[in-house]
Amino acid sequence: MTLDPQIEYVLGLIEKSPYPELHSVSAAEAREIFEITAPPLNIRPEDVFRTEDRWIDGVEGDIPIRIYTPHEPGLGEKLPILVFYHGGGFVVGSLDSYDNLCRALANRADCIVVSVDYRLAPEHKFPAAVDDALEAYQWVSDHAGELDGDARRMAIAGDSAGGNITAVTAIGIRDEGDIAPLLQVLIYPVAGGAPETPSHYDFAEGLLLTRANILWFYDQYLDQPEDVADPRFAPLLADDLSGLAPALVIVAGHDPLRDEGIAYAECLRQAGVGVELTNYEDMVHGFLSLADAVDQGKTAINQVAAALRTAFNDNSV
């Protein structure tokens, strides 16, 4: 497998960056670096009808969310809803750094997007992020009507750490008996626990997400060594994956997380869950967030939006 020339060009630019690798600085400094470096190559911002920032009640305190409404709802119209969990290794990332992607998904899938600003490590260790994620989904389901949304047509999505949170939330929704999402979208997700698959070593350096950063992220997030095998961190190790929402799983061929994403998709299939798996073989981790410079990033965003539209429309009344 060879790298896409556009990705090679972007990696060349990143190599010249004056900023240090995230694992070499504090969590606070890593967040500052991420907020500076993430936007320039991201998909360009799109206008939506309305955005609104809110704080919703969580068991451990308020959870910030941002609500994107693509167009003014017609009289009596209730729009489908996507609950989105951003990436960033459970340590970095924010509503702002994923604002452009959420706008694009709202417009292209013609749905309300609720982006969740779950608590970050190391200040808030595992399982704080997944606790916030499930509480946010439950809140959106309960309050869909006041958002001009339809609780019967909901989906969940996230990338990287957010893909992990999405997978774990899908399991939590099933176990709690909440209204199930129509689709879970897992974009190059963390799924396997200990980072020991071949792809973790084959693509350990030089491809945007390094093994050193992965180990640092996990060290910041996990509270104790045995957490690495907890299904709320490693859904691949869950005893029962049956009865979950259908899944779109997107992986990148040159990504340390590739193998565990593929393995999780296969485990979902074996449990009887409908799965669409797409491997963008000449891409690297994070390529959707490089969509202004990488055509396949745009393609993948459109794929996600199309899958959401299909799920929502197939279940419209």
C-alpha positions as CSV (number, residue, x, y, z in Angstrom):
1,M,0.0,0.0,0.0
2,T,1.2,3.5,-0.9
3,L,0.2,6.8,0.5
4,D,-2.1,9.1,-1.4
5,P,0.1,12.0,-2.8
6,Q,-2.1,14.6,-1.1
7,I,-1.5,13.0,2.2
8,E,2.2,12.8,1.5
9,Y,2.2,16.5,0.9
10,V,0.3,17.3,4.1
11,L,2.6,15.1,6.1
12,G,5.5,17.0,4.7
13,L,4.0,20.3,5.9
14,I,3.3,18.8,9.3
15,E,6.9,17.6,9.5
16,K,8.1,21.2,9.2
17,S,5.7,22.4,12.0
18,P,7.5,24.2,14.8
19,Y,5.2,22.6,17.4
20,P,6.4,19.7,19.6
21,E,4.6,16.3,19.6
22,L,1.7,16.3,22.0
23,H,3.2,13.6,24.2
24,S,6.2,15.8,25.0
25,V,4.2,18.6,26.7
26,S,1.5,19.0,29.3
27,A,-2.2,18.3,28.6
28,A,-3.0,22.0,28.8
29,E,-0.2,22.8,26.3
30,A,-1.3,19.9,24.1
31,R,-4.8,21.4,23.9
32,E,-3.5,24.8,22.9
33,I,-1.3,23.2,20.1
34,F,-4.3,21.1,18.9
35,E,-6.6,24.1,18.7
36,I,-4.0,26.0,16.7
37,T,-3.0,23.2,14.3
38,A,-6.3,21.5,13.7
39,P,-8.2,24.2,11.8
40,P,-6.0,25.1,8.8
41,L,-6.5,21.9,6.8
42,N,-10.0,21.2,8.0
43,I,-13.1,21.2,5.8
44,R,-14.1,24.8,5.2
45,P,-16.9,26.2,7.4
46,E,-20.4,26.2,6.1
47,D,-23.3,28.3,7.1
48,V,-26.2,26.6,9.0
49,F,-29.5,28.1,10.0
50,R,-28.7,28.2,13.7
51,T,-26.1,27.2,16.3
52,E,-26.7,27.2,20.0
53,D,-24.4,26.5,22.9
54,R,-26.0,24.9,26.0
55,W,-25.0,23.3,29.2
56,I,-27.0,20.2,30.2
57,D,-27.2,18.5,33.6
58,G,-24.8,15.6,34.1
59,V,-24.3,13.5,37.2
60,E,-20.9,15.0,37.8
61,G,-21.8,18.5,36.6
62,D,-22.8,20.4,33.5
63,I,-21.9,19.0,30.1
64,P,-21.5,21.6,27.3
65,I,-23.1,20.9,24.0
66,R,-23.4,22.7,20.7
67,I,-26.5,22.3,18.6
68,Y,-26.5,22.8,14.8
69,T,-29.8,23.2,13.0
70,P,-29.3,23.0,9.2
71,H,-32.5,24.9,8.1
72,E,-35.5,26.4,9.7
73,P,-37.9,23.6,10.4
74,G,-41.3,23.8,8.7
75,L,-44.5,23.9,10.6
76,G,-44.7,20.7,12.6
77,E,-41.4,19.4,11.1
78,K,-39.1,17.4,13.3
79,L,-35.6,16.8,12.0
80,P,-33.5,13.7,12.7
81,I,-30.6,14.1,15.2
82,L,-27.0,13.1,15.1
83,V,-25.1,13.1,18.5
84,F,-21.4,13.6,17.8
85,Y,-18.4,12.9,19.9
86,H,-15.2,14.6,18.9
87,G,-11.7,12.9,18.7
88,G,-8.5,13.9,20.4
89,G,-7.2,11.0,22.4
90,F,-9.6,11.7,25.3
91,V,-7.2,14.6,26.2
92,V,-7.5,17.3,23.4
93,G,-10.3,18.4,21.1
94,S,-13.3,20.6,21.6
95,L,-16.6,21.9,20.2
96,D,-14.6,24.6,18.4
97,S,-12.0,22.2,16.8
98,Y,-14.8,20.1,15.3
99,D,-17.1,22.9,14.5
100,N,-16.5,22.8,10.7
101,L,-17.1,19.0,10.5
102,C,-20.4,19.3,12.5
103,R,-21.6,22.0,10.2
104,A,-20.9,19.9,7.1
105,L,-22.7,16.9,8.6
106,A,-25.7,19.0,9.6
107,N,-26.1,20.3,6.0
108,R,-25.2,17.2,4.1
109,A,-27.2,14.8,6.2
110,D,-30.0,17.4,6.7
111,C,-30.1,16.7,10.4
112,I,-29.6,18.5,13.7
113,V,-26.2,17.8,15.1
114,V,-25.5,17.9,18.8
115,S,-21.8,18.0,19.5
116,V,-20.8,16.9,23.0
117,D,-18.0,18.4,25.0
118,Y,-17.4,15.5,27.3
119,R,-14.9,15.8,30.1
120,L,-11.2,15.4,29.2
121,A,-8.3,13.6,30.8
122,P,-6.1,13.7,32.9
123,E,-8.3,16.0,35.0
124,H,-11.2,13.6,34.5
125,K,-10.0,10.0,34.2
126,F,-11.9,7.0,32.6
127,P,-14.8,6.5,32.6
128,A,-15.7,10.2,32.8
129,A,-15.9,10.7,29.0
130,V,-18.2,7.7,28.4
131,D,-20.4,8.6,31.3
132,D,-20.9,12.1,29.9
133,A,-21.5,10.7,26.4
134,L,-24.3,8.4,27.5
135,E,-25.9,11.1,29.7
136,A,-25.8,13.5,26.7
137,Y,-27.5,11.0,24.4
138,Q,-30.2,10.3,27.0
139,W,-30.7,14.1,27.4
140,V,-31.0,14.7,23.7
141,S,-33.4,11.8,23.4
142,D,-35.6,13.2,26.2
143,H,-35.5,16.7,24.9
144,A,-35.6,16.1,21.2
145,G,-38.9,17.8,20.8
146,E,-37.7,21.2,22.2
147,L,-34.8,21.0,19.7
148,D,-37.2,20.5,16.8
149,G,-35.9,17.0,16.6
150,D,-37.3,13.5,16.3
151,A,-36.2,11.1,19.1
152,R,-37.2,8.2,16.8
153,R,-34.6,9.2,14.3
154,M,-31.3,9.5,16.1
155,A,-27.8,8.4,15.3
156,I,-24.4,8.6,17.0
157,A,-21.0,9.3,15.5
158,G,-17.4,10.1,16.5
159,D,-13.8,9.8,15.3
160,S,-10.8,8.3,17.0
161,A,-11.4,8.6,20.7
162,G,-14.8,9.8,19.8
163,G,-15.3,6.6,17.8
164,N,-14.5,4.7,20.9
165,I,-17.0,6.7,22.9
166,T,-19.6,6.2,20.2
167,A,-19.1,2.4,20.3
168,V,-19.3,2.3,24.0
169,T,-22.3,4.6,24.1
170,A,-24.1,2.3,21.7
171,I,-23.6,-0.6,24.1
172,G,-24.7,1.6,27.0
173,I,-27.9,2.7,25.2
174,R,-28.8,-1.0,24.6
175,D,-28.1,-2.0,28.2
176,E,-30.0,1.0,29.7
177,G,-33.0,0.3,27.5
178,D,-33.0,3.8,25.9
179,I,-34.3,4.5,22.4
180,A,-31.7,3.0,20.1
181,P,-29.9,5.0,17.5
182,L,-30.6,4.1,13.9
183,L,-26.9,4.1,13.1
184,Q,-23.5,4.3,14.8
185,V,-20.7,5.8,12.8
186,L,-17.2,4.8,14.0
187,I,-14.5,6.7,12.3
188,Y,-11.0,5.2,12.8
189,P,-12.1,4.2,16.3
190,V,-10.1,3.2,19.4
191,A,-11.6,-0.3,20.0
192,G,-9.1,-2.9,21.1
193,G,-7.6,-1.9,24.5
194,A,-3.9,-2.5,24.6
195,P,-2.2,-1.1,21.5
196,E,-0.6,-4.4,20.4
197,T,-1.9,-5.2,16.9
198,P,0.4,-5.3,13.9
199,S,-0.8,-1.9,12.6
200,H,0.2,-0.2,15.9
201,Y,3.8,-1.2,15.1
202,D,3.7,-0.9,11.3
203,F,2.6,2.7,11.5
204,A,4.2,3.8,14.7
205,E,5.9,6.9,13.5
206,G,5.6,9.7,10.9
207,L,2.0,9.3,10.0
208,L,0.2,12.0,12.0
209,L,-0.8,9.7,14.9
210,T,2.3,8.2,16.5
211,R,2.6,5.3,18.9
212,A,4.3,7.6,21.4
213,N,1.2,9.9,21.4
214,I,-1.2,6.9,21.6
215,L,0.6,5.6,24.7
216,W,0.6,9.1,26.2
217,F,-3.1,9.5,25.5
218,Y,-4.0,6.2,27.2
219,D,-1.8,7.0,30.2
220,Q,-3.6,10.3,30.6
221,Y,-7.0,8.8,30.3
222,L,-6.9,5.4,32.1
223,D,-7.0,5.5,35.9
224,Q,-5.4,2.1,36.5
225,P,-3.6,-0.5,34.4
226,E,-6.6,-3.0,34.4
227,D,-8.8,-0.3,32.7
228,V,-7.2,-1.2,29.4
229,A,-9.3,-4.4,29.4
230,D,-12.5,-2.8,30.6
231,P,-15.2,-3.0,27.7
232,R,-16.1,0.6,28.4
233,F,-12.6,1.4,27.0
234,A,-12.1,-1.7,24.8
235,P,-15.5,-2.5,23.3
236,L,-13.7,-5.2,21.2
237,L,-13.5,-7.1,24.5
238,A,-17.3,-6.9,25.4
239,D,-19.0,-10.2,26.1
240,D,-22.1,-9.3,24.1
241,L,-22.4,-7.1,21.0
242,S,-25.7,-8.3,19.9
243,G,-28.7,-6.0,19.5
244,L,-26.6,-2.9,18.8
245,A,-27.4,-0.3,16.2
246,P,-26.2,-0.9,12.6
247,A,-22.7,0.5,12.1
248,L,-20.7,2.3,9.5
249,V,-17.0,1.7,10.3
250,I,-14.3,3.8,8.5
251,V,-10.6,3.0,8.9
252,A,-7.5,4.2,7.2
253,G,-4.9,1.8,5.7
254,H,-1.9,3.6,7.2
255,D,-3.3,4.1,10.7
256,P,-2.1,2.4,13.9
257,L,-5.8,1.9,14.8
258,R,-6.6,0.2,11.6
259,D,-6.5,-3.4,12.8
260,E,-8.7,-2.9,15.8
261,G,-11.3,-1.0,13.8
262,I,-11.5,-3.9,11.3
263,A,-11.6,-6.4,14.1
264,Y,-14.4,-4.6,15.8
265,A,-16.4,-4.4,12.6
266,E,-16.0,-8.2,12.2
267,C,-17.1,-8.8,15.8
268,L,-20.2,-6.7,15.3
269,R,-21.0,-8.8,12.2
270,Q,-20.5,-12.1,14.1
271,A,-23.0,-10.7,16.7
272,G,-25.6,-10.2,14.0
273,V,-25.2,-6.4,13.7
274,G,-25.4,-4.9,10.2
275,V,-22.0,-3.4,9.3
276,E,-20.6,-1.4,6.5
277,L,-16.8,-1.3,6.6
278,T,-14.7,1.0,4.4
279,N,-10.9,0.9,4.4
280,Y,-9.4,4.0,2.8
281,E,-6.2,2.2,2.1
282,D,-3.9,5.0,1.2
283,M,-5.0,7.3,4.0
284,V,-3.7,8.0,7.5
285,H,-5.4,8.6,10.8
286,G,-7.4,11.8,11.0
287,F,-7.9,12.2,7.3
288,L,-11.5,13.5,7.6
289,S,-10.1,16.4,9.5
290,L,-7.8,17.2,6.6
291,A,-10.6,17.5,4.1
292,D,-9.7,20.9,2.8
293,A,-6.4,19.5,1.5
294,V,-7.3,15.8,0.9
295,D,-10.0,14.8,-1.5
296,Q,-10.7,11.5,0.2
297,G,-11.5,13.4,3.4
298,K,-14.3,15.0,1.5
299,T,-15.4,11.7,0.1
300,A,-15.5,10.1,3.5
301,I,-17.5,13.0,5.0
302,N,-20.0,12.6,2.1
303,Q,-20.1,8.8,2.8
304,V,-21.0,9.5,6.4
305,A,-23.7,12.0,5.4
306,A,-25.2,9.6,2.8
307,A,-25.3,6.8,5.4
308,L,-27.0,9.0,7.9
309,R,-29.6,10.2,5.3
310,T,-30.4,6.6,4.3
311,A,-30.8,5.6,8.0
312,F,-33.0,8.6,8.7
313,N,-35.1,8.4,5.5
314,D,-35.7,4.6,5.8
315,N,-37.2,5.3,9.2
316,S,-39.2,8.4,8.4
317,V,-43.0,8.4,9.0
